Amino acid sequence: MRRCPECEHWEPAGAPGCARCAGLVDEIVEEGWRAFLMREFGTTAPPDERLIAEMVVDEPDKHPWRVVDAAYDRLTCAECGGRLSRGPVTCAACNLANGFRYSAIEIDRPGVPPGNEHALRVNVSVTRRPDGISESEVLLRRLSLPILLDGLLPTTAQAQATKAMANDGATEAELAAVVYAEWGRV
């Protein structure tokens, strides 16, 4: 794990508030998109990328979650004008798209415990679209990202105990100490 030179969190735990960390979270998705384009089309810059994105979101259950999330990023919501699926919680079209994204495929990376990719996916999703999510939930999700990216996964008991701490009003520093000391390594 490395400290972000802009916000001093473990990268990318400063997202969404830190632009650099937010970019690193987006890059998790983008690297999946580039690999998909190269594998399927032999290039990372096809001329019809928007059409490809539309094809992917029409069949989210046939593609890895990173590809689906990146495809949504390439489409504009007709209702709110933002990136489709990332608009405010009051946007019905984005809420619908956000729900469909969860039908995408999850494949654990080599060498990580089963479930790491699911946890990473959920935490990336919450960090990229925090609207309508409680402040404490967003905090826990973003603090967990460095641990998950390192290939670690808290036990159910660890995650529940940390969530209870957050619900009881623990500070960010207290939660970070538990996440980084008990769930992983600093």
Order of alpha helices (4+ residues) and beta strands (2+ residues): alpha-alpha-alpha-alpha-alpha-alpha-alpha-alpha
